Amino acid sequence: MENDATKAPGMLAALALPEVEPAETPNAFLAVVSKTLRETVDVDADLASILSDHLLTATPHANAVTNAKAAIVALAAKRAVSAEEQPNG
């Protein structure tokens, strides 16, 4: 009959927590989201850039939403002017 001392190392190993990777930082996570968004084919590159610059940061500026909105409105205005200049086809 085995004594408890010889069983202990095996039991402790069975109870040990599995090794886990360190938690991803918010900056690292948001950088991946931003990069993925910018590299996706069906995503508007200019809009993705605005979102990445203003909103997809771990510590956004106090006026991040206002600044993003202004950038989006400016982008829309620029595109509206470009669309008006194109001949009807």
N, C-alpha and C positions, 0 to 999 in steps of 0.2 A: 504494500500500500504506500503510495507517494505521500510525502508530508506536504503541508501547505507552503513551505519555503521553496520547494522545487516547482510548484505550480504558479507561484506568484509572478515570475517574469513573463510567462506566457499570458497570464490573465491581464497584467498591466499593459502589455503590448496590444491586446485585443481591445482594451478600454481607451487606449490613447486616441486623441483627436487626430483626424487626418490633417496633413499639412495643407494649408490654404494659401492662395496668393494674397499679397497685401491688397487691401481695398484700394480701388482706383480713386484718385483725387478728383474733385470736381473740375479742376482745370484740365486734367488729362481727358476726362469723359467729354467735356464740352469741346475740346480740341478735336476729338475723333468725330463728334457729331458735326462740327463745322466743316471738317475736311470731307466727310462723307457727303454732306449736303452740297458742297461746292463741286464735287467730282461726279455727282449723279447727272446722267445725261438729260433726263426730263425735267430738271430743275432750272429755273431762271437764274443764271449766274450772277447777275447784278443784284437781284433780290437776296440771293443766298449770301452774297458779300455784305449787304446791309445787315442782315440778321446776325451774321457772324461778328461783324464789327461792333454792333450795338447791344445785342441781346444775349448772344451765346458766350457769355463770359461769367466766370465765377463771382466776380465782384463788379457788376455793371454800374455805370455812372448813375448818379441820382436821377438824371433826366434821360435815361436810356430809351424809354418808350417814346418820349417826345422827340428825341433826336432821330430815332428809327423812323418814326412817322414822317418827320420832315424830309428825311432822305428818300423815303418811298414816294412821297408826294412830288419831290423834285424829279425823281426817276420817271414817274408817270407823266409829268409835264413835259419832260424832254422827249419821251416817246410819243406823246400826242403831237408835238411839233413835227417830229420826224415823220409821223404817219400822214400829216396834212401836206407835207412837202412831196410825198411820193405821188406820182401820177396814177390815176385810176386805171386799173388793169383788169 
